[in-house]
Amino acid sequence: MGVLELQLRDYRLTTAEILYHFPDHPRLLQSFIWQEYDLAPGYPVLRKFLDFWESNIEGRLHSVMVATVPLLKPAGIRLVDACFELH
């Protein structure tokens, strides 16, 4: 599926900062940035990735912060304050 088709289906560019415990030193936290098109508010793509993480990667998850924004928005209307003519 192309990016435009995903956007028309209300997918949004989603960024997640995943903090996890470093496998060799569990008291240390490491940061991982994940970015993909996903559906808010359920985030099925992110949930699938986190399920994969928990079952296949040694670093235990600490926290996940999510930011998302719709890429297709209605056009904004701006009023014109002045009109100029150039000869």
Secondary structure, DSSP 8 states (H G I E B T S, - for coil): --HHHHHHTT-EEEEEEEEEE-SSSTTSEEEEEEEEEE-TTT-HHHHHHHHHHHHH-SS-EEEEEEEEE-S---------S------
